[in-house]
Amino acid sequence: MRGGELFDRIEKRATPYSEKEVARIMFQIVNAVHHMHSLGIAHRGLDFKLLLTILFYQVFIYFVLNN
């Protein structure tokens, strides 16, 4: 995934992300945060509430579009 806001990418996408795609994106986020932490860098804007909001939004869209 190249640059930009993840939320904007989710919002603009015509079809929901598959479970496999979400898993890949979450893996990338967790790896990036782990790497930053290993260097002693903290990302102050990334929190659990933000991740839950993104995941909830995607699940909601999935159910709306598939029912």
N, C-alpha and C positions, 0 to 999 in steps of 0.2 A: 504494500500500500504506500503510495507516494504522497507526502505532505497533506496539508489541509486538516480540517476538523472531521473527526470520525462521525459525529452526529450529523453534519451536513451531508456526508456521503450516504448515510443510512436514509436520511430524509429524501434525498434526490433519487434514490434507487427505485426503479419501477417494480421490481420483484423482491420479495423478502430474501434475506440471506439464508442459505441452507444451514443446517446444524454443523456440517463440516466446515463451511466458510466462517461461521461464528467462532468455532473452536480454533481455527487457524488465526483469526484476528486476535482473539483473547490470548492465544499462545504468544503472538508477537508482542502484545502489550505487556504481558507478564515478563517476558524475556527482557524487554527494553527497560522496564522498571528494575528488574533484578540487576541488570548491567549498571544502571545509574547508581543504584544503592551500593554495588560493589566498589564504585569509584568515590563513594562518600557524597553523592549528589541525591537530593530529595526533590521530587516533583510535587510542588505544593498544590497544584490544580487538579491532580488526579486523586480522587477519593472513591471509596466504596459506593457512596450514594450516586456519584456520576456513572460508575460502571453499571449499577443496578438500573438506573434510569435508562441508559442506552439499551440494556438487555430487555427491560420491560417493554420499551417502545417497539423494539423489533418483534417480540413475541406477540404483542397486541396487534400489530399490522399483519402478521402472519395469520392470526385467527380471523381477523376481519376479512381479509382477502380470500380465505379458504372456507368460509361458511356462508 
